[in-house]
Amino acid sequence: MSALICGSLAYDTIMVFPDQFKNHILPDKVHILNVSFLVPRMRREFGGCAGNIAYNLKLLGGDPIPMATVGQDFGPYREWFEEHEIRLDQIKVIDELFTPQAFITTDHDNNQITAFHPGAMMRSYENHVKDVAGVTFGIVSPDGREGMLQNAKEFAEGGIPFIFDPGQAMPLFNGEELRGFIEQADYVTVNDYESNLLQERTGWCENEIVKRVKAYITTQGPKGATIHTPEQTYNVPPAHERRITDPTGCGDAFRAGLIFGIEKGYDWMTIGRIGNLMGALKVEHPGTQNQRFDYDEFAEQFRQQFGYALQD
């Protein structure tokens, strides 16, 4: 089974300022702000929602097909995906633009200043779900506005079940558009904050969203996840991490587990536990694509944490 992962591929450049921003910003001068921060520590990570979900799904032995638009500087990311045998045939390079990228500077208080350049992502509408053969499942994750609207429409028209994952792209859409996404999707997944925002923007309460989909999944960080279906609500306990290194990308890891579990036809408690364990394994590592394991290792971790084995 092949899952089409629609969303962004991006570079994350992460810099650490060995001080506090507040020591270098004069509150009464913010209207003429002109500051410079020396950042002796810097790393570049592969990111973007589609990239992160595809990477994690591949670790589980799934068959992800990331679909995204990237720029002239995509070479290192291409080599990374080739190394991990992740398909590249639905990634379109736009030579006159850059690959999307975030520049994140963090101080000693974990305050962050971020600049995001969307680059080629703004032309994601140039890719089409309807042009991809053999797809049995999909996800519409944060991407360019027009691309997300188009992908949802083409999944629905093609009769391909898919997850709507609005994430940080939610502010791009009005209430009517968000209601349209939900009506077309089979599943909706959000975190706690996004769930409240989605209800506010659509004017639909949780129950009104649930009755329109097969499942409405809300992640709750260290508290686990809640899966609402029209028949029942499942409170899924968290998995236990050995250490907390970096929470960035945990939501994308959860979504990969969600896709894997749905494709396998597992029950909802098992699907939620797979997602939670994927998030726990990610949080133990810096960045979004630095954890390493195969399906057998994951299955053994699952058995140890939850007391029963995954059935193939």
ZADO-1210 file (C-alpha; in nm, 4 decimals, padded with zeros to 6 digits):
<atoms>
<atom x="00.0000" y="00.0000" z="00.0000" code="MET" pos="1"/>
<atom x="00.1322" y="00.3421" z="-00.0984" code="SER" pos="2"/>
<atom x="00.0548" y="00.6569" z="00.0985" code="ALA" pos="3"/>
<atom x="00.0795" y="00.9948" z="-00.0751" code="LEU" pos="4"/>
<atom x="00.2264" y="01.2454" z="00.1708" code="ILE" pos="5"/>
<atom x="00.1303" y="01.5953" z="00.0555" code="CYS" pos="6"/>
<atom x="00.3082" y="01.8811" z="00.2293" code="GLY" pos="7"/>
<atom x="00.6347" y="02.0686" z="00.2532" code="SER" pos="8"/>
<atom x="00.9983" y="01.9655" z="00.2354" code="LEU" pos="9"/>
<atom x="01.2147" y="02.2234" z="00.4099" code="ALA" pos="10"/>
<atom x="01.5528" y="02.2955" z="00.5584" code="TYR" pos="11"/>
<atom x="01.5660" y="02.3982" z="00.9234" code="ASP" pos="12"/>
<atom x="01.8724" y="02.6046" z="01.0133" code="THR" pos="13"/>
<atom x="01.8936" y="02.6074" z="01.3927" code="ILE" pos="14"/>
<atom x="02.1225" y="02.8501" z="01.5758" code="MET" pos="15"/>
<atom x="02.1890" y="02.8877" z="01.9475" code="VAL" pos="16"/>
<atom x="02.2535" y="03.2303" z="02.1009" code="PHE" pos="17"/>
<atom x="02.4532" y="03.1740" z="02.4243" code="PRO" pos="18"/>
<atom x="02.2761" y="03.4497" z="02.6164" code="ASP" pos="19"/>
<atom x="01.9285" y="03.5937" z="02.6636" code="GLN" pos="20"/>
<atom x="01.7593" y="03.8056" z="02.3972" code="PHE" pos="21"/>
<atom x="01.6217" y="04.0354" z="02.6672" code="LYS" pos="22"/>
<atom x="01.9753" y="04.1461" z="02.7550" code="ASN" pos="23"/>
<atom x="02.0221" y="04.2864" z="02.4047" code="HIS" pos="24"/>
<atom x="01.6830" y="04.4332" z="02.3203" code="ILE" pos="25"/>
<atom x="01.5848" y="04.7692" z="02.4686" code="LEU" pos="26"/>
<atom x="01.2063" y="04.7660" z="02.5248" code="PRO" pos="27"/>
<atom x="01.1717" y="05.1394" z="02.4649" code="ASP" pos="28"/>
<atom x="01.3590" y="05.1134" z="02.1328" code="LYS" pos="29"/>
<atom x="01.1736" y="04.8252" z="01.9651" code="VAL" pos="30"/>
<atom x="01.0289" y="05.0677" z="01.7103" code="HIS" pos="31"/>
<atom x="01.3841" y="05.1208" z="01.5762" code="ILE" pos="32"/>
<atom x="01.5105" y="04.7690" z="01.6393" code="LEU" pos="33"/>
<atom x="01.8549" y="04.6927" z="01.4961" code="ASN" pos="34"/>
<atom x="02.0263" y="04.4028" z="01.6715" code="VAL" pos="35"/>
<atom x="02.2756" y="04.1317" z="01.5829" code="SER" pos="36"/>
<atom x="02.3292" y="03.8010" z="01.7632" code="PHE" pos="37"/>
<atom x="02.6515" y="03.6015" z="01.7500" code="LEU" pos="38"/>
<atom x="02.5553" y="03.2331" z="01.7160" code="VAL" pos="39"/>
<atom x="02.8616" y="03.0079" z="01.7498" code="PRO" pos="40"/>
<atom x="02.6476" y="02.6918" z="01.7346" code="ARG" pos="41"/>
<atom x="02.4504" y="02.6089" z="01.4229" code="MET" pos="42"/>
<atom x="02.3113" y="02.2981" z="01.2599" code="ARG" pos="43"/>
<atom x="02.1052" y="02.2317" z="00.9488" code="ARG" pos="44"/>
<atom x="01.8305" y="01.9708" z="00.9611" code="GLU" pos="45"/>
<atom x="01.6054" y="01.8153" z="00.7015" code="PHE" pos="46"/>
<atom x="01.2442" y="01.9022" z="00.7798" code="GLY" pos="47"/>
<atom x="00.9050" y="01.9995" z="00.6475" code="GLY" pos="48"/>
<atom x="00.5896" y="01.8062" z="00.7380" code="CYS" pos="49"/>
<atom x="00.5864" y="01.5833" z="00.4284" code="ALA" pos="50"/>
<atom x="00.9558" y="01.5035" z="00.4679" code="GLY" pos="51"/>
<atom x="00.9216" y="01.4206" z="00.8370" code="ASN" pos="52"/>
<atom x="00.6112" y="01.2053" z="00.7922" code="ILE" pos="53"/>
<atom x="00.7633" y="01.0194" z="00.4968" code="ALA" pos="54"/>
<atom x="01.0891" y="00.9540" z="00.6854" code="TYR" pos="55"/>
<atom x="00.9062" y="00.8125" z="00.9881" code="ASN" pos="56"/>
<atom x="00.6683" y="00.6027" z="00.7808" code="LEU" pos="57"/>
<atom x="00.9657" y="00.4528" z="00.5970" code="LYS" pos="58"/>
<atom x="01.1215" y="00.3537" z="00.9321" code="LEU" pos="59"/>
<atom x="00.8075" y="00.1487" z="00.9994" code="LEU" pos="60"/>
<atom x="00.8409" y="-00.0285" z="00.6655" code="GLY" pos="61"/>
<atom x="00.5687" y="00.1717" z="00.4941" code="GLY" pos="62"/>
<atom x="00.5715" y="00.2958" z="00.1333" code="ASP" pos="63"/>
<atom x="00.5517" y="00.6770" z="00.1520" code="PRO" pos="64"/>
<atom x="00.5372" y="00.8929" z="-00.1591" code="ILE" pos="65"/>
<atom x="00.6182" y="01.2508" z="-00.0566" code="PRO" pos="66"/>
<atom x="00.4666" y="01.5098" z="-00.2920" code="MET" pos="67"/>
<atom x="00.6127" y="01.8598" z="-00.2707" code="ALA" pos="68"/>
<atom x="00.7695" y="02.1468" z="-00.4626" code="THR" pos="69"/>
<atom x="01.1334" y="02.2299" z="-00.3870" code="VAL" pos="70"/>
<atom x="01.3989" y="02.4652" z="-00.5177" code="GLY" pos="71"/>
<atom x="01.7416" y="02.4797" z="-00.6753" code="GLN" pos="72"/>
<atom x="01.9137" y="02.3932" z="-00.3449" code="ASP" pos="73"/>
<atom x="01.7366" y="02.0583" z="-00.2953" code="PHE" pos="74"/>
<atom x="02.0499" y="01.8489" z="-00.3680" code="GLY" pos="75"/>
<atom x="02.1495" y="01.7536" z="-00.0089" code="PRO" pos="76"/>
<atom x="01.7894" y="01.6625" z="00.0779" code="TYR" pos="77"/>
<atom x="01.7653" y="01.4518" z="-00.2384" code="ARG" pos="78"/>
<atom x="02.0779" y="01.2597" z="-00.1373" code="GLU" pos="79"/>
<atom x="01.9323" y="01.2047" z="00.2117" code="TRP" pos="80"/>
<atom x="01.6090" y="01.0571" z="00.0749" code="PHE" pos="81"/>
<atom x="01.7989" y="00.8461" z="-00.1770" code="GLU" pos="82"/>
<atom x="02.0106" y="00.7079" z="00.1076" code="GLU" pos="83"/>
<atom x="01.6925" y="00.6042" z="00.2888" code="HIS" pos="84"/>
<atom x="01.5231" y="00.4740" z="-00.0295" code="GLU" pos="85"/>
<atom x="01.2341" y="00.7197" z="-00.0123" code="ILE" pos="86"/>
<atom x="01.0652" y="00.7865" z="-00.3458" code="ARG" pos="87"/>
<atom x="01.1388" y="01.1139" z="-00.5210" code="LEU" pos="88"/>
<atom x="00.9228" y="01.0881" z="-00.8326" code="ASP" pos="89"/>
<atom x="00.6520" y="01.3248" z="-00.6995" code="GLN" pos="90"/>
<atom x="00.8929" y="01.5956" z="-00.5898" code="ILE" pos="91"/>
<atom x="00.9049" y="01.8825" z="-00.8368" code="LYS" pos="92"/>
<atom x="01.2108" y="02.1086" z="-00.8563" code="VAL" pos="93"/>
<atom x="01.1499" y="02.4739" z="-00.9446" code="ILE" pos="94"/>
<atom x="01.4921" y="02.5998" z="-01.0465" code="ASP" pos="95"/>
<atom x="01.4306" y="02.9721" z="-01.0011" code="GLU" pos="96"/>
<atom x="01.3239" y="02.9347" z="-00.6364" code="LEU" pos="97"/>
<atom x="01.4699" y="02.8037" z="-00.3098" code="PHE" pos="98"/>
<atom x="01.3488" y="02.5083" z="-00.1094" code="THR" pos="99"/>
<atom x="01.1363" y="02.6261" z="00.1868" code="PRO" pos="100"/>
<atom x="01.3472" y="02.6956" z="00.4921" code="GLN" pos="101"/>
<atom x="01.3229" y="02.8129" z="00.8490" code="ALA" pos="102"/>
<atom x="01.5971" y="03.0044" z="01.0279" code="PHE" pos="103"/>
<atom x="01.5542" y="02.9547" z="01.4018" code="ILE" pos="104"/>
<atom x="01.7596" y="03.1278" z="01.6696" code="THR" pos="105"/>
<atom x="01.7133" y="03.0072" z="02.0298" code="THR" pos="106"/>
<atom x="01.8463" y="03.1744" z="02.3440" code="ASP" pos="107"/>
<atom x="01.9273" y="03.0298" z="02.6872" code="HIS" pos="108"/>
<atom x="01.5648" y="03.0746" z="02.7993" code="ASP" pos="109"/>
<atom x="01.4442" y="02.8722" z="02.4978" code="ASN" pos="110"/>
<atom x="01.2914" y="03.1852" z="02.3459" code="ASN" pos="111"/>
<atom x="01.2965" y="03.1659" z="01.9678" code="GLN" pos="112"/>
<atom x="01.3166" y="03.4106" z="01.6799" code="ILE" pos="113"/>
<atom x="01.2194" y="03.2409" z="01.3546" code="THR" pos="114"/>
<atom x="01.2164" y="03.3561" z="00.9939" code="ALA" pos="115"/>
<atom x="01.0440" y="03.1277" z="00.7416" code="PHE" pos="116"/>
<atom x="01.0935" y="03.1501" z="00.3664" code="HIS" pos="117"/>
<atom x="00.8216" y="02.9518" z="00.1802" code="PRO" pos="118"/>
<atom x="01.0064" y="02.9521" z="-00.1518" code="GLY" pos="119"/>
<atom x="00.8897" y="02.6783" z="-00.3876" code="ALA" pos="120"/>
<atom x="00.6146" y="02.5713" z="-00.1476" code="MET" pos="121"/>
<atom x="00.3980" y="02.8529" z="-00.2805" code="MET" pos="122"/>
<atom x="00.3751" y="02.6670" z="-00.6111" code="ARG" pos="123"/>
<atom x="00.2685" y="02.3339" z="-00.4620" code="SER" pos="124"/>
<atom x="-00.0481" y="02.3536" z="-00.6757" code="TYR" pos="125"/>
<atom x="00.1688" y="02.2504" z="-00.9731" code="GLU" pos="126"/>
<atom x="00.1618" y="01.8934" z="-00.8388" code="ASN" pos="127"/>
<atom x="-00.1591" y="01.6910" z="-00.8716" code="HIS" pos="128"/>
<atom x="-00.2883" y="01.4008" z="-00.6626" code="VAL" pos="129"/>
<atom x="-00.4849" y="01.2769" z="-00.9636" code="LYS" pos="130"/>
<atom x="-00.1605" y="01.2225" z="-01.1586" code="ASP" pos="131"/>
<atom x="-00.0162" y="00.9727" z="-00.9078" code="VAL" pos="132"/>
<atom x="-00.1000" y="00.6082" z="-00.9779" code="ALA" pos="133"/>
<atom x="-00.1351" y="00.3332" z="-00.7187" code="GLY" pos="134"/>
<atom x="-00.2140" y="00.5504" z="-00.4179" code="VAL" pos="135"/>
<atom x="-00.4358" y="00.3856" z="-00.1547" code="THR" pos="136"/>
<atom x="-00.4153" y="00.6465" z="00.1223" code="PHE" pos="137"/>
<atom x="-00.3096" y="01.0075" z="00.1678" code="GLY" pos="138"/>
<atom x="-00.2561" y="01.3027" z="00.3962" code="ILE" pos="139"/>
<atom x="-00.2922" y="01.6753" z="00.3335" code="VAL" pos="140"/>
<atom x="-00.0417" y="01.8383" z="00.5677" code="SER" pos="141"/>
<atom x="00.0738" y="02.2042" z="00.5868" code="PRO" pos="142"/>
<atom x="00.1794" y="02.3362" z="00.2468" code="ASP" pos="143"/>
<atom x="00.0969" y="02.6207" z="00.0103" code="GLY" pos="144"/>
<atom x="-00.2645" y="02.7363" z="00.0433" code="ARG" pos="145"/>
<atom x="-00.3817" y="02.6596" z="-00.3113" code="GLU" pos="146"/>
<atom x="-00.1993" y="02.3282" z="-00.3119" code="GLY" pos="147"/>
<atom x="-00.3757" y="02.2127" z="00.0058" code="MET" pos="148"/>
<atom x="-00.7198" y="02.3035" z="-00.1309" code="LEU" pos="149"/>
<atom x="-00.6455" y="02.1264" z="-00.4573" code="GLN" pos="150"/>
<atom x="-00.5028" y="01.8126" z="-00.2943" code="ASN" pos="151"/>
<atom x="-00.8051" y="01.7636" z="-00.0683" code="ALA" pos="152"/>
<atom x="-01.0411" y="01.8058" z="-00.3626" code="LYS" pos="153"/>
<atom x="-00.8513" y="01.5557" z="-00.5772" code="GLU" pos="154"/>
<atom x="-00.8250" y="01.2965" z="-00.2992" code="PHE" pos="155"/>
<atom x="-01.2023" y="01.3200" z="-00.2489" code="ALA" pos="156"/>
<atom x="-01.2798" y="01.3066" z="-00.6219" code="GLU" pos="157"/>
<atom x="-01.0533" y="01.0031" z="-00.6588" code="GLY" pos="158"/>
<atom x="-01.2193" y="00.8193" z="-00.3726" code="GLY" pos="159"/>
<atom x="-00.8854" y="00.7966" z="-00.1875" code="ILE" pos="160"/>
<atom x="-00.9197" y="00.8061" z="00.1923" code="PRO" pos="161"/>
<atom x="-00.7078" y="01.0799" z="00.3477" code="PHE" pos="162"/>
<atom x="-00.6175" y="01.2645" z="00.6656" code="ILE" pos="163"/>
<atom x="-00.6568" y="01.6403" z="00.6927" code="PHE" pos="164"/>
<atom x="-00.3733" y="01.7799" z="00.9060" code="ASP" pos="165"/>
<atom x="-00.4074" y="02.1617" z="00.9118" code="PRO" pos="166"/>
<atom x="-00.1276" y="02.2309" z="01.1634" code="GLY" pos="167"/>
<atom x="00.0437" y="02.5670" z="01.1289" code="GLN" pos="168"/>
<atom x="-00.1355" y="02.6270" z="00.7968" code="ALA" pos="169"/>
<atom x="-00.4723" y="02.6768" z="00.9681" code="MET" pos="170"/>
<atom x="-00.4527" y="03.0597" z="00.9619" code="PRO" pos="171"/>
<atom x="-00.4425" y="03.0439" z="00.5799" code="LEU" pos="172"/>
<atom x="-00.8079" y="02.9360" z="00.5629" code="PHE" pos="173"/>
<atom x="-01.1419" y="03.0820" z="00.6608" code="ASN" pos="174"/>
<atom x="-01.4183" y="02.8917" z="00.8337" code="GLY" pos="175"/>
<atom x="-01.5957" y="02.7865" z="00.5133" code="GLU" pos="176"/>
<atom x="-01.2737" y="02.6460" z="00.3664" code="GLU" pos="177"/>
<atom x="-01.1886" y="02.4545" z="00.6848" code="LEU" pos="178"/>
<atom x="-01.5404" y="02.3087" z="00.6915" code="ARG" pos="179"/>
<atom x="-01.4834" y="02.2003" z="00.3308" code="GLY" pos="180"/>
<atom x="-01.1628" y="02.0192" z="00.4228" code="PHE" pos="181"/>
<atom x="-01.3415" y="01.8327" z="00.7045" code="ILE" pos="182"/>
<atom x="-01.6359" y="01.7368" z="00.4823" code="GLU" pos="183"/>
<atom x="-01.3984" y="01.5869" z="00.2247" code="GLN" pos="184"/>
<atom x="-01.1570" y="01.4149" z="00.4649" code="ALA" pos="185"/>
<atom x="-01.1940" y="01.0721" z="00.6248" code="ASP" pos="186"/>
<atom x="-00.9795" y="01.1654" z="00.9253" code="TYR" pos="187"/>
<atom x="-00.8728" y="01.4907" z="01.0924" code="VAL" pos="188"/>
<atom x="-00.5714" y="01.5180" z="01.3230" code="THR" pos="189"/>
<atom x="-00.4706" y="01.8170" z="01.5350" code="VAL" pos="190"/>
<atom x="-00.3028" y="01.8951" z="01.8658" code="ASN" pos="191"/>
<atom x="-00.4917" y="02.0336" z="02.1671" code="ASP" pos="192"/>
<atom x="-00.4442" y="02.3987" z="02.0738" code="TYR" pos="193"/>
<atom x="-00.5253" y="02.3404" z="01.7068" code="GLU" pos="194"/>
<atom x="-00.8431" y="02.1553" z="01.8055" code="SER" pos="195"/>
<atom x="-00.9726" y="02.4600" z="01.9904" code="ASN" pos="196"/>
<atom x="-00.8752" y="02.6882" z="01.7031" code="LEU" pos="197"/>
<atom x="-01.0393" y="02.4606" z="01.4452" code="LEU" pos="198"/>
<atom x="-01.3644" y="02.4600" z="01.6408" code="GLN" pos="199"/>
<atom x="-01.3548" y="02.8371" z="01.6761" code="GLU" pos="200"/>
<atom x="-01.2894" y="02.8976" z="01.3071" code="ARG" pos="201"/>
<atom x="-01.5416" y="02.6448" z="01.1734" code="THR" pos="202"/>
<atom x="-01.8124" y="02.7215" z="01.4284" code="GLY" pos="203"/>
<atom x="-01.8446" y="02.3458" z="01.4798" code="TRP" pos="204"/>
<atom x="-01.8042" y="02.1882" z="01.8220" code="CYS" pos="205"/>
<atom x="-01.6077" y="01.8681" z="01.8674" code="GLU" pos="206"/>
<atom x="-01.9156" y="01.6463" z="01.8235" code="ASN" pos="207"/>
<atom x="-02.0113" y="01.8223" z="01.5013" code="GLU" pos="208"/>
<atom x="-01.6655" y="01.7544" z="01.3572" code="ILE" pos="209"/>
<atom x="-01.6665" y="01.3922" z="01.4752" code="VAL" pos="210"/>
<atom x="-01.9936" y="01.3056" z="01.3058" code="LYS" pos="211"/>
<atom x="-01.8497" y="01.4131" z="00.9700" code="ARG" pos="212"/>
<atom x="-01.5372" y="01.1904" z="00.9750" code="VAL" pos="213"/>
<atom x="-01.4305" y="00.8371" z="01.0637" code="LYS" pos="214"/>
<atom x="-01.2047" y="00.9708" z="01.3381" code="ALA" pos="215"/>
<atom x="-01.1018" y="01.3024" z="01.4921" code="TYR" pos="216"/>
<atom x="-00.7600" y="01.2572" z="01.6513" code="ILE" pos="217"/>
<atom x="-00.6177" y="01.5022" z="01.9048" code="THR" pos="218"/>
<atom x="-00.2615" y="01.4695" z="02.0324" code="THR" pos="219"/>
<atom x="-00.1956" y="01.5848" z="02.3876" code="GLN" pos="220"/>
<atom x="00.1823" y="01.5745" z="02.4222" code="GLY" pos="221"/>
<atom x="00.2930" y="01.3859" z="02.7352" code="PRO" pos="222"/>
<atom x="-00.0710" y="01.2991" z="02.8128" code="LYS" pos="223"/>
<atom x="-00.1044" y="01.0794" z="02.5040" code="GLY" pos="224"/>
<atom x="-00.3857" y="01.1187" z="02.2521" code="ALA" pos="225"/>
<atom x="-00.7630" y="01.1128" z="02.2235" code="THR" pos="226"/>
<atom x="-00.9357" y="00.9497" z="01.9283" code="ILE" pos="227"/>
<atom x="-01.2995" y="01.0399" z="01.8769" code="HIS" pos="228"/>
<atom x="-01.5072" y="00.8267" z="01.6407" code="THR" pos="229"/>
<atom x="-01.8832" y="00.8518" z="01.5835" code="PRO" pos="230"/>
<atom x="-01.9221" y="00.5335" z="01.7911" code="GLU" pos="231"/>
<atom x="-01.6713" y="00.5768" z="02.0729" code="GLN" pos="232"/>
<atom x="-01.3957" y="00.7918" z="02.2269" code="THR" pos="233"/>
<atom x="-01.0579" y="00.6325" z="02.2981" code="TYR" pos="234"/>
<atom x="-00.8167" y="00.7834" z="02.5518" code="ASN" pos="235"/>
<atom x="-00.4793" y="00.6491" z="02.4444" code="VAL" pos="236"/>
<atom x="-00.2055" y="00.6438" z="02.7094" code="PRO" pos="237"/>
<atom x="00.1346" y="00.7951" z="02.6271" code="PRO" pos="238"/>
<atom x="00.4441" y="00.5940" z="02.5467" code="ALA" pos="239"/>
<atom x="00.7413" y="00.6442" z="02.7742" code="HIS" pos="240"/>
<atom x="01.0588" y="00.8013" z="02.6394" code="GLU" pos="241"/>
<atom x="01.4020" y="00.7252" z="02.7859" code="ARG" pos="242"/>
<atom x="01.5026" y="01.0914" z="02.7691" code="ARG" pos="243"/>
<atom x="01.3676" y="01.4196" z="02.6346" code="ILE" pos="244"/>
<atom x="01.6058" y="01.5789" z="02.3861" code="THR" pos="245"/>
<atom x="01.3964" y="01.7709" z="02.1325" code="ASP" pos="246"/>
<atom x="01.0158" y="01.7714" z="02.0856" code="PRO" pos="247"/>
<atom x="01.0392" y="01.9180" z="01.7339" code="THR" pos="248"/>
<atom x="00.8753" y="01.6831" z="01.4833" code="GLY" pos="249"/>
<atom x="00.6955" y="01.4619" z="01.7364" code="CYS" pos="250"/>
<atom x="00.3601" y="01.5463" z="01.5794" code="GLY" pos="251"/>
<atom x="00.4821" y="01.4388" z="01.2356" code="ASP" pos="252"/>
<atom x="00.6179" y="01.1132" z="01.3812" code="ALA" pos="253"/>
<atom x="00.2752" y="01.0526" z="01.5406" code="PHE" pos="254"/>
<atom x="00.1080" y="01.1077" z="01.2032" code="ARG" pos="255"/>
<atom x="00.3345" y="00.8521" z="01.0378" code="ALA" pos="256"/>
<atom x="00.2275" y="00.6012" z="01.3024" code="GLY" pos="257"/>
<atom x="-00.1345" y="00.6954" z="01.2414" code="LEU" pos="258"/>
<atom x="-00.1031" y="00.6302" z="00.8682" code="ILE" pos="259"/>
<atom x="00.0767" y="00.2998" z="00.9270" code="PHE" pos="260"/>
<atom x="-00.1844" y="00.1772" z="01.1741" code="GLY" pos="261"/>
<atom x="-00.4828" y="00.2781" z="00.9605" code="ILE" pos="262"/>
<atom x="-00.3317" y="00.1113" z="00.6543" code="GLU" pos="263"/>
<atom x="-00.2744" y="-00.2077" z="00.8576" code="LYS" pos="264"/>
<atom x="-00.6352" y="-00.2080" z="00.9768" code="GLY" pos="265"/>
<atom x="-00.5509" y="-00.2087" z="01.3482" code="TYR" pos="266"/>
<atom x="-00.8013" y="-00.1124" z="01.6167" code="ASP" pos="267"/>
<atom x="-00.8005" y="00.2482" z="01.7331" code="TRP" pos="268"/>
<atom x="-00.6240" y="00.1890" z="02.0645" code="MET" pos="269"/>
<atom x="-00.3394" y="00.0138" z="01.8816" code="THR" pos="270"/>
<atom x="-00.3234" y="00.2876" z="01.6166" code="ILE" pos="271"/>
<atom x="-00.3022" y="00.5540" z="01.8857" code="GLY" pos="272"/>
<atom x="-00.0314" y="00.3631" z="02.0722" code="ARG" pos="273"/>
<atom x="00.1744" y="00.3282" z="01.7540" code="ILE" pos="274"/>
<atom x="00.1496" y="00.7044" z="01.7046" code="GLY" pos="275"/>
<atom x="00.2428" y="00.7797" z="02.0648" code="ASN" pos="276"/>
<atom x="00.5424" y="00.5454" z="02.0550" code="LEU" pos="277"/>
<atom x="00.6652" y="00.7041" z="01.7320" code="MET" pos="278"/>
<atom x="00.6513" y="01.0426" z="01.9034" code="GLY" pos="279"/>
<atom x="00.8365" y="00.9109" z="02.2090" code="ALA" pos="280"/>
<atom x="01.1142" y="00.7610" z="01.9978" code="LEU" pos="281"/>
<atom x="01.1499" y="01.0916" z="01.8112" code="LYS" pos="282"/>
<atom x="01.1706" y="01.3077" z="02.1250" code="VAL" pos="283"/>
<atom x="01.4830" y="01.1180" z="02.2304" code="GLU" pos="284"/>
<atom x="01.6779" y="01.2651" z="01.9363" code="HIS" pos="285"/>
<atom x="01.7580" y="01.6182" z="01.8134" code="PRO" pos="286"/>
<atom x="01.6022" y="01.7388" z="01.4907" code="GLY" pos="287"/>
<atom x="01.3194" y="01.5662" z="01.3070" code="THR" pos="288"/>
<atom x="01.4886" y="01.2902" z="01.1071" code="GLN" pos="289"/>
<atom x="01.7742" y="01.1606" z="01.3221" code="ASN" pos="290"/>
<atom x="01.6110" y="00.8645" z="01.4982" code="GLN" pos="291"/>
<atom x="01.7130" y="00.5208" z="01.3648" code="ARG" pos="292"/>
<atom x="01.5269" y="00.1893" z="01.3955" code="PHE" pos="293"/>
<atom x="01.3535" y="-00.0695" z="01.1788" code="ASP" pos="294"/>
<atom x="01.0111" y="-00.2298" z="01.2094" code="TYR" pos="295"/>
<atom x="01.1312" y="-00.5253" z="01.4176" code="ASP" pos="296"/>
<atom x="01.2954" y="-00.2931" z="01.6695" code="GLU" pos="297"/>
<atom x="00.9806" y="-00.0806" z="01.6829" code="PHE" pos="298"/>
<atom x="00.7583" y="-00.3875" z="01.7308" code="ALA" pos="299"/>
<atom x="00.9727" y="-00.5026" z="02.0225" code="GLU" pos="300"/>
<atom x="00.9522" y="-00.1576" z="02.1833" code="GLN" pos="301"/>
<atom x="00.5745" y="-00.1689" z="02.1346" code="PHE" pos="302"/>
<atom x="00.5489" y="-00.5098" z="02.3061" code="ARG" pos="303"/>
<atom x="00.7597" y="-00.3936" z="02.5989" code="GLN" pos="304"/>
<atom x="00.5639" y="-00.0715" z="02.6476" code="GLN" pos="305"/>
<atom x="00.2078" y="-00.1940" z="02.5950" code="PHE" pos="306"/>
<atom x="00.2211" y="-00.5643" z="02.6845" code="GLY" pos="307"/>
<atom x="00.1051" y="-00.7162" z="02.3563" code="TYR" pos="308"/>
<atom x="00.2512" y="-00.7766" z="02.0102" code="ALA" pos="309"/>
<atom x="00.1586" y="-00.6093" z="01.6848" code="LEU" pos="310"/>
<atom x="00.0006" y="-00.8542" z="01.4419" code="GLN" pos="311"/>
<atom x="00.1373" y="-00.8542" z="01.0851" code="ASP" pos="312"/>
</atoms>
